């Protein structure tokens, strides 16, 4: 019973346009991605396969990725990774909309390791627009991101565009509780 799901999941993971970085399939990758996804769906119809199939159909239909993503999120709203992607897309064109999408990303998945560092980067770039409550959400994301993946946070901060945020991150990290440090030790002792 699990074998078809395992095979379909393997095909999904190996599909040329499915990236671990959460980047969407490029226009050049989409035809090959579609073939792999169709093969995976024939074996077992997993929700993530259907999601990527719908995403590719939307991207092929729409040149504006953000609009396609907004329509997709109306159908499937509990996707913190996609809300974060929308926030990143709206960052320069509409910072207020980006901030709203960023908050929904946090509220729909406060702890979601695959996107924590990227979501933190987007949040830091929006920090000048944040209210006091939103700043506390950002501080919580700094803390959680650092506890879960300190190397990813350090790598994100090493980018020249993010160096200005180092004092805030350092301040939050310096205030980690004993429970946070114990969680870090427990998480990273397993690796």
RODO-2510 file (C-alpha; in nm, 4 decimals, decimal comma):
residues 191
     n   res          X          Y          Z
     1     x     0,0000     0,0000     0,0000
     2     x     0,2838     0,2411     0,0778
     3     x     0,4918     0,1477    -0,2256
     4     x     0,2912     0,3492    -0,4815
     5     x     0,3009     0,6553    -0,2548
     6     x     0,6763     0,6098    -0,2113
     7     x     0,7325     0,5835    -0,5864
     8     x     0,5060     0,8820    -0,6583
     9     x     0,6815     1,0845    -0,3892
    10     x     1,0179     0,9913    -0,5384
    11     x     0,9084     1,1037    -0,8842
    12     x     0,7807     1,4296    -0,7359
    13     x     1,1101     1,4907    -0,5562
    14     x     1,3112     1,4165    -0,8711
    15     x     1,0944     1,6207    -1,1090
    16     x     1,3209     1,8752    -1,2817
    17     x     1,1182     2,1822    -1,1794
    18     x     1,0594     2,0846    -0,8155
    19     x     1,3299     2,2617    -0,6183
    20     x     1,4294     2,2156    -0,2546
    21     x     1,4821     2,5933    -0,2430
    22     x     1,1060     2,6355    -0,3023
    23     x     1,1758     2,8188    -0,6291
    24     x     0,9058     2,7662    -0,8863
    25     x     0,9693     2,5765    -1,2067
    26     x     1,1094     2,8060    -1,4728
    27     x     0,9387     2,8305    -1,8105
    28     x     1,2082     2,6051    -1,9565
    29     x     1,1604     2,3388    -1,6863
    30     x     0,7817     2,3245    -1,6919
    31     x     0,7331     2,0814    -1,9849
    32     x     0,9667     1,8242    -1,8260
    33     x     0,8169     1,8886    -1,4822
    34     x     0,4673     1,8300    -1,6192
    35     x     0,5729     1,4892    -1,7613
    36     x     0,7256     1,3788    -1,4293
    37     x     0,4232     1,5011    -1,2314
    38     x     0,1794     1,3245    -1,4635
    39     x     0,3757     1,0010    -1,4212
    40     x     0,3756     1,0452    -1,0431
    41     x     0,0014     1,1210    -1,0360
    42     x    -0,0691     0,8044    -1,2392
    43     x     0,0970     0,6008    -0,9637
    44     x    -0,0545     0,7773    -0,6604
    45     x    -0,2490     1,1058    -0,6534
    46     x    -0,0643     1,2896    -0,3721
    47     x    -0,1767     1,6405    -0,2699
    48     x     0,1667     1,7931    -0,3407
    49     x     0,1626     1,6502    -0,6925
    50     x    -0,1784     1,8062    -0,7533
    51     x    -0,0539     2,1328    -0,6067
    52     x     0,2449     2,1472    -0,8450
    53     x     0,0257     2,0515    -1,1390
    54     x    -0,2133     2,3364    -1,0553
    55     x     0,0776     2,5729    -0,9973
    56     x     0,2313     2,4949    -1,3367
    57     x    -0,1055     2,5329    -1,5082
    58     x    -0,1479     2,8733    -1,3428
    59     x     0,2051     2,9844    -1,4253
    60     x     0,1630     2,8776    -1,7871
    61     x    -0,1656     3,0670    -1,8055
    62     x    -0,0453     3,3803    -1,6248
    63     x     0,2677     3,5791    -1,6837
    64     x     0,2257     3,7446    -1,3442
    65     x     0,3414     3,4891    -1,0898
    66     x     0,2099     3,6901    -0,7936
    67     x    -0,1442     3,6997    -0,9325
    68     x    -0,1328     3,3298    -1,0098
    69     x    -0,0102     3,2625    -0,6592
    70     x    -0,2869     3,4744    -0,5033
    71     x    -0,5507     3,2724    -0,6896
    72     x    -0,3830     2,9500    -0,5830
    73     x    -0,3773     3,0597    -0,2181
    74     x    -0,7504     3,1297    -0,2292
    75     x    -0,7969     2,7598    -0,2987
    76     x    -0,5215     2,6320    -0,0691
    77     x    -0,4622     2,8956     0,2013
    78     x    -0,2693     2,6944     0,4605
    79     x     0,0639     2,6952     0,2789
    80     x     0,3213     2,8988     0,4714
    81     x     0,5793     2,8445     0,1980
    82     x     0,3541     2,9916    -0,0703
    83     x     0,2540     3,2894     0,1464
    84     x     0,6230     3,3544     0,2024
    85     x     0,6840     3,3322    -0,1726
    86     x     0,4059     3,5863    -0,2285
    87     x     0,5580     3,8152     0,0345
    88     x     0,8938     3,7966    -0,1435
    89     x     0,7314     3,8722    -0,4800
    90     x     0,5481     4,1744    -0,3370
    91     x     0,8483     4,3034    -0,1397
    92     x     0,9515     4,5781    -0,3799
    93     x     0,6241     4,6525    -0,5584
    94     x     0,3850     4,6543    -0,2628
    95     x     0,5511     4,6337     0,0800
    96     x     0,2224     4,6528     0,2731
    97     x     0,0838     4,3559     0,0809
    98     x     0,4157     4,1793     0,1348
    99     x     0,3860     4,2387     0,5092
   100     x     0,0332     4,0960     0,5142
   101     x     0,1446     3,7870     0,3200
   102     x     0,4441     3,7474     0,5528
   103     x     0,2169     3,7528     0,8590
   104     x    -0,0155     3,4923     0,7062
   105     x     0,2909     3,2770     0,6348
   106     x     0,3847     3,2961     1,0024
   107     x     0,0297     3,2377     1,1264
   108     x    -0,0248     2,9403     0,8941
   109     x     0,3006     2,7738     0,9989
   110     x     0,4927     2,9432     1,2791
   111     x     0,7519     2,6665     1,2769
   112     x     0,8155     2,5465     0,9235
   113     x     1,1881     2,4664     0,8907
   114     x     1,2226     2,4634     0,5094
   115     x     1,1388     2,8342     0,4841
   116     x     1,2417     2,9739     0,8218
   117     x     1,5612     3,1498     0,7073
   118     x     1,4024     3,2890     0,3911
   119     x     1,0927     3,4024     0,5792
   120     x     1,3163     3,5659     0,8387
   121     x     1,5019     3,7506     0,5626
   122     x     1,1743     3,8788     0,4159
   123     x     1,0545     3,9806     0,7621
   124     x     1,3769     4,1669     0,8360
   125     x     1,3442     4,3567     0,5087
   126     x     0,9901     4,4551     0,6096
   127     x     1,0813     4,5403     0,9699
   128     x     1,0723     4,9171     0,9155
   129     x     0,7000     4,8903     0,8311
   130     x     0,6090     4,6776     1,1329
   131     x     0,4039     4,7790     1,4331
   132     x     0,5164     4,6819     1,7832
   133     x     0,3074     4,3622     1,7684
   134     x     0,4531     4,2706     1,4307
   135     x     0,8023     4,3399     1,5640
   136     x     0,7383     4,0887     1,8430
   137     x     0,6330     3,8318     1,5805
   138     x     0,9570     3,9032     1,3941
   139     x     1,1594     3,8597     1,7145
   140     x     0,9856     3,5274     1,7743
   141     x     1,0768     3,4204     1,4207
   142     x     1,4402     3,5211     1,4808
   143     x     1,4451     3,3123     1,7980
   144     x     1,2783     3,0087     1,6418
   145     x     1,4879     3,0256     1,3259
   146     x     1,8078     3,0446     1,5242
   147     x     1,7115     2,7596     1,7565
   148     x     1,6143     2,5342     1,4636
   149     x     1,8810     2,6251     1,2076
   150     x     2,1498     2,8618     1,3353
   151     x     2,3751     2,8021     1,0350
   152     x     2,0975     2,9035     0,7954
   153     x     2,0411     3,2258     0,9874
   154     x     2,4142     3,3024     0,9852
   155     x     2,4326     3,2298     0,6128
   156     x     2,1358     3,4600     0,5480
   157     x     2,2944     3,7375     0,7570
   158     x     2,6244     3,7030     0,5685
   159     x     2,4660     3,8405     0,2512
   160     x     2,5676     4,2057     0,2052
   161     x     2,2050     4,3233     0,1864
   162     x     2,1324     4,1734     0,5299
   163     x     2,4314     4,2934     0,7308
   164     x     2,2304     4,5869     0,8686
   165     x     2,0023     4,3391     1,0483
   166     x     2,2835     4,1666     1,2377
   167     x     2,2484     4,3845     1,5521
   168     x     1,8799     4,2954     1,5910
   169     x     1,9453     3,9246     1,5376
   170     x     2,2412     3,9362     1,7780
   171     x     2,0246     4,1059     2,0406
   172     x     1,7533     3,8405     2,0133
   173     x     2,0046     3,5537     2,0123
   174     x     2,1781     3,6975     2,3194
   175     x     1,8444     3,6807     2,5001
   176     x     1,7765     3,3120     2,4298
   177     x     1,6325     3,1376     2,7327
   178     x     1,7716     2,8238     2,8924
   179     x     1,4832     2,6329     2,7360
   180     x     1,5779     2,7666     2,3901
   181     x     1,9397     2,6623     2,4385
   182     x     1,8339     2,3209     2,5663
   183     x     1,6131     2,2813     2,2567
   184     x     1,9079     2,3761     2,0341
   185     x     2,1292     2,1196     2,2016
   186     x     1,8606     1,8525     2,1754
   187     x     1,7869     1,9294     1,8073
   188     x     2,1482     1,9509     1,6967
   189     x     2,2710     1,6571     1,9026
   190     x     2,0609     1,4395     1,6741
   191     x     2,2546     1,5539     1,3669
***
